[in-house]
Amino acid sequence: MDEPHIMLIKERHRRVLEQINAATLRSKREVGAVHLVAVTKSQPLAVVLAAISAGLTTLGENYAEEAINKISSGEITGVEWHMIGHVQSRKAEAVAQYFTMMHSLDSVRLAARLDRFCGELNRKLPVLLEINVSGEETKFGFPAWDEKNWSDLNPVVDQIMSFPHLLIVGLMTMPPYFDDPEKTRTYFKRLVHFQDYLRKHHPQREWNELSMGTSADYIPAIEEGATTVRLGQALFGPRIN
């Protein structure tokens, strides 16, 4: 990728960091408390290399095969790869092998397979439980949109915590899309409330990480407590399909 494109990504990165830092301060936290994952889904290798040149060190992918193709190029070094998309159980081995962290653990079956493959690799994989706080059928994640049913998830959480090669470190969610990002606050607040519930009922884990907020709504997400935001278009512009 030529220098003008690299400089464009650098400038977008700079503006995004300014907005992240300002929102972090408004949430009464210190600058640096919010981690940026650059979503490289559908972006060609040249864009990924430009992102690294611009100072981005954590890359998020929705599909294991796409990430593996980029990793296998041999041109990308010094970055972490985070799985942020839905993973079919048959792809668990690839996630265990290639990814530093998983944001989208959404079933006990997948957890069991990840644990098995991580055991074979003698590693412990940090994971976030994906939580559906909206009730949308198109969203993946454990159902937590109705507080009255939260207790139903306690046995599920206990079972996942029992897997020795998985380390639950927090939660992830994807709220509905709105033209007005302020409308997402309800869903971010609900995830924070569920986080408090889990801290009370499952104190064996700290539940500190909240992966919530995309290019469309990362400002209110941070103001409501996000520790990680997943940004693609804000850094790279519209995706290349």
Helices and strands as residue ranges (DSSP letters): H 3-26, E 35-39, H 45-53, E 58-61, H 64-72, E 80-83, G 89-91, H 92-98, E 101-105, H 108-120, E 125-132, E 142-143, G 147-153, H 154-161, E 166-172, G 181-184, H 185-201, E 209-211, H 218-223, E 228-231, H 233-236
